[in-house]
Amino acid sequence: MTRVINFNPGPAALPLPALEAARDELLDYQGTGMSIMEHSHRGADYEAVHAETKALLTELLGIPDTHQILFIQGGATMQFAMVPMNLLAGKSADYAITGTWAEGAFKEAKLVGQAREAANTKKDGSYTRVPTQAELQLDPDAAYFHYTTNNTIYGTQYHYVPETGNVPLVADMSSDILWKPMDIAKYGLIYAGAQKNIGIAGITLVIIRKDLLERSPKTLPKLLRYTTYAENDSLQNTIPTFPIYMMRNVLRWVKSEGGAAGMEKRNRAKAEMLYRCIDENASFYRGPVEKDSRSTMTPVFRLPTEDLEKKFVSDAKKQGLVGLKGHRSAGGIRASIYNALGPSDVEKLVAFMVEFAKANG
Ligand SMILES: *Cc1c(COP(=O)(O)O)cnc(C)c1O
């Protein structure tokens, strides 16, 4: 068996030990004679997995007592709607528009109630940076301020936490949760689909400041109310048990690799290597993103022609480097280098890039 180096944007590469653990106990989970998938979500075996997953998240992200973990289905996209449904409370919310996902969140908020643009960095049909703090036109009376910490498709990332005074900060961290140590106390609500940095598709992590739960209208259907999840430890109905189990396996691996600080070290090393290669071969590779906004998770770059980009993707695949095609809306090349990818994986990509530029430049 040969495993490729997987640069897929999501679902994305998983740490090998997380997969190996799942393989080893797939048929017989801890001597129970069945897989974890076949256990009741209310039984002691699954409950231990559930509790450990929350404990690992709390430890690795430093989640304070003021905040609570919720597990919700429907992906990050469901949160585009649940956030305004639960938090608007009759007011208007501010959105920073920095890419396709931010646009999607903004659209849903406007379906539910009132929302306004606090910033928009679209230029010439694309997004090549995030706004500075000074550019944010904040409504001091907003219900919350929503932003997308890493713009997966456009390869931009905030390298500061916006200051919003008393207005709660809401962040879509789907593609960079746990990429480094984070100050959770600064946020009113964080959400992240698991399938990029912390697990597999099927579950979304929500971290909410407890006082914000009071805003949830009682008129909302039960599964659309954050309070339902908060009051039932996310076990009000059948939770997708296997995605939680995989999240636990991934988090165990993160812990064994030095936790959030360990992730930051390897992620910075990977991103530096890749951007250095782009900058040193600037006559061939072009990074469209402004330097201050470059993503550590999903770097994007262009080649001189679209034909060369196609060739790049197919030649890379022949060498076991897969998933490098940019999103259909942005084009170009995207190397998603989430936590699970190691520096040696990016080293191989960079070696390929240097060779490809020599042969085709
Ligand atoms: C992938 C992604 C989404 C969409 O996630 P789903 O789980 O497919 O709904 C939303 N926001 C960001 C930043 C993403 O990277």
The ligand as a MOL file (V3000), in Angstrom:
LIG
                    3D

  0  0  0     0  0            999 V3000
M  V30 BEGIN CTAB
M  V30 COUNTS 15 15 0 0 0
M  V30 BEGIN ATOM
M  V30 1 C -15.3080 24.3780 3.9800 0
M  V30 2 C -15.7710 25.6240 4.5720 0
M  V30 3 C -17.1250 25.8800 4.8000 0
M  V30 4 C -18.2140 24.9160 4.3980 0
M  V30 5 O -18.2290 23.8430 5.2560 0
M  V30 6 P -19.3640 22.7040 5.2020 0
M  V30 7 O -19.0220 21.8840 6.3900 0
M  V30 8 O -19.1930 21.9990 3.8930 0
M  V30 9 O -20.6800 23.3490 5.3000 0
M  V30 10 C -17.4750 27.0720 5.4010 0
M  V30 11 N -16.5430 27.9650 5.7620 0
M  V30 12 C -15.2310 27.7660 5.5460 0
M  V30 13 C -14.2380 28.7930 5.9740 0
M  V30 14 C -14.8070 26.5930 4.9480 0
M  V30 15 O -13.4960 26.3930 4.7380 0
M  V30 END ATOM
M  V30 BEGIN BOND
M  V30 1 1 1 2
M  V30 2 1 2 3
M  V30 3 2 2 14
M  V30 4 1 3 4
M  V30 5 2 3 10
M  V30 6 1 4 5
M  V30 7 1 5 6
M  V30 8 2 6 7
M  V30 9 1 6 8
M  V30 10 1 6 9
M  V30 11 1 10 11
M  V30 12 2 11 12
M  V30 13 1 12 13
M  V30 14 1 12 14
M  V30 15 1 14 15
M  V30 END BOND
M  V30 END CTAB
M  END
